[in-house]
Amino acid sequence: MVIDFEEYLKGVVASEMPAEFNAEALKAQAVTARTYLLYRLKKYPNGQPDHMGAPVCTGTHCQVWTSKEDLIASHEQGWYEQYWGKIEETVNSTHGQILTYEDKIIEPLFHSTSGGRTENSEDVFSASVPYLRSVESPYEAEAPKLHGSVKMTVDEFINKIKSAYGNLNITRDNLNEKIKLGEVSEGGKVKTIFIDNTEITGRELRSLFNLNSANFSFIQSGDQIEILTTGYGHGVGMSQWGAEGMADEGYNYKDILKHYFTGVEVVSMK
């Protein structure tokens, strides 16, 4: 697809955040989305390796984009009349603004809900990035997925672990002593866990059990096991619900961006 740059951003902001959000949170998302798109265009001019036809896709792999027509169709009647002007104003009022670190455009990652503290980039992805540092994210109380849980029988849990990691010596009776916490990140997520002395990353378990985040704990009660989670998403960069909470506390979009992205500047494209 070929689409006007700023029109594309309106579709991203409306897809990535509820239009009901505070305008300052939406502006923070707009600047983040613009920066992310430019970073990808610069890094992958011939197409991103996972989708060689284009530098960005319209799904969560990159950043979500939805056409105006599909947005109208997917929302209740009156949504367009009530909110589209707000989305346009969000993008237009930040026109051309991007995020830089030491005069270079950044890759501004974001997620739904950090669970109280964001992550250092190297604790989730491979590289340590100076502007993706762990910071407090205190205003997330309204986030719908701040806390979550997944329940299953102990046998289902054991079978799933064994299907992924081989025939480990784990049973209903010895599970408590066979699961040992390894390393925890600064942001509170499980980096490693040991099950019958087999090291498993928190990200792997998150994927295996389709958890909201890698900040999790187990509760076994009789024949049931419950996995409790805090936060939603990878936890690196800007927390969208944290941005909304900051905006409601009176912070503007530049405050929000400079809080979640360490040492950055908000600049206008030349």
PyMOL commands that set and color helices and strands:
alter all, ss='L'
color gray80, all
select helices_A, chain A and resi 5-16+23-43+68-74+79-93+121-123+154-165+175-178+202-208+240-248+253-260
alter helices_A, ss='H'
color red, helices_A
select strands_A, chain A and resi 97-101+104-105+110-111+147-153+179-181+192-195+198-201+216-221+224-230+238-239+265-268
alter strands_A, ss='S'
color yellow, strands_A
deselect
rebuild
show_as cartoon
